Amino acid sequence: MNRDTKIIHAGAEPDPSTGAVSTPIFQTSTYAQSAPNEHKGYDYSRAGNPTRTALETALAALENGRHALAFGSGVAATDAVIKLLKPGDEVIAASDMYGGTYRLFSKVWEGFGIKFIYTDTTNIENVEKLVSANTKLIWAESPTNPLMNITDIAAVAQVARKANALLCVDNTFASPYLQNPLDLGADIVMHSVTKYLGGHSDVVMGALMMNSEELREKLFFIQKSCGAIPGPMDCFLVLRGIRTLHVRMQRHCENGRKVAEYLRSHDKVKKVFWCGFEDFPGYEIAKKQMRDFGAMISFELKDESMEAVRKVLTSVRVFTLAESLGGVESLANHPATMTHASVPREERIKNGLSDSLIRLSVGIEDAEDLIEDLKQAID
Ligand SMILES: *Cc1c(COP(=O)(O)O)cnc(C)c1O
């Protein structure tokens, strides 16, 4: 089945009891049993719920994975992956990844004796050099938030395999429509479903996709035992959201290109970070492992003063100044004080994330209106 057909049909079996074509919201915490432990596959909704099952089936199919597990948020999904580890284990992680992942690793899990080593994963030799006998997990993100750095997923997967470590890829920015890390050798794919999968800025959710039965068992045990599950209503909303993933992503990519090119041509703009520019450092790898380049764009103004940044962010009218991304509406964000405020300034600057960087999530409005809006905000 081709991808676009899968997006519509994966996990969408008509409800066996009524024939309902749209998966019902099974708003129930528990299920009647005919005798102790005799039931129809569901006993308690923390362990399983039919709306969540339908969603997990769809999510697995979208990543070409055999299994998927849904969590209450993206960070809850990340948290579940770290729970596979034990004190003394080491994780090699991308130094410029999502700020909330950095916070979870450094402020929560370090305290439990897991060691995190941060490096620029765009340079595979860096990763290779840091591997030790204790390396149990490599955590990559590509493109990264917010600098759009591209990591060669197939190459890191080889390093992980040689080290006997797992590779987990945060695929939030690309969405499963543009990139499928399991096909490139990753063991686990993580998504903040909140973003492109949900697609409408109305749900917070996370997911993990994997092929290995053993990993699925372990992560399902963690999902059930730790309990960070999404509710049935949220599962329904995401099922509804993903049915248009392909058409949304096509427009996101078209608009992304137009906005990126416009910004690059603007004489007040110093630098534009978008992985679809042929001279962007990760372009060749992005072209190899992604189907298109997406609609996440960051840029810096030539005037790096906070006043200039503030003026743009408070003048936009079609774009909304807000955290998050991947919804149908365009958003603008100031990573240094918003999404990445939890990363120490020194670290941020070292990674190339300046105080004046502005990040855009380009939505699916009319591209001319978006460009017009940026024009009046920047001029
Ligand atoms: C938003 C985001 C997360 C965290 O997901 P939540 O759903 O907000 O918990 C993780 N990684 C990336 C790249 C993100 O953009």
The ligand as a Gaussian input file, in Angstrom:
#p B3LYP/6-31G(d) Opt

LIG

0 1
 C        7.924000      19.479000      21.347000
 C        9.069000      18.590000      21.168000
 C        9.348000      17.562000      22.081000
 C        8.552000      17.360000      23.352000
 O        7.255000      16.948000      23.097000
 P        5.996000      17.351000      24.020000
 O        4.860000      16.767000      23.280000
 O        5.975000      18.839000      24.110000
 O        6.225000      16.725000      25.351000
 C       10.423000      16.735000      21.811000
 N       11.193000      16.907000      20.716000
 C       10.965000      17.881000      19.825000
 C       11.846000      18.015000      18.629000
 C        9.908000      18.758000      20.019000
 O        9.688000      19.752000      19.138000

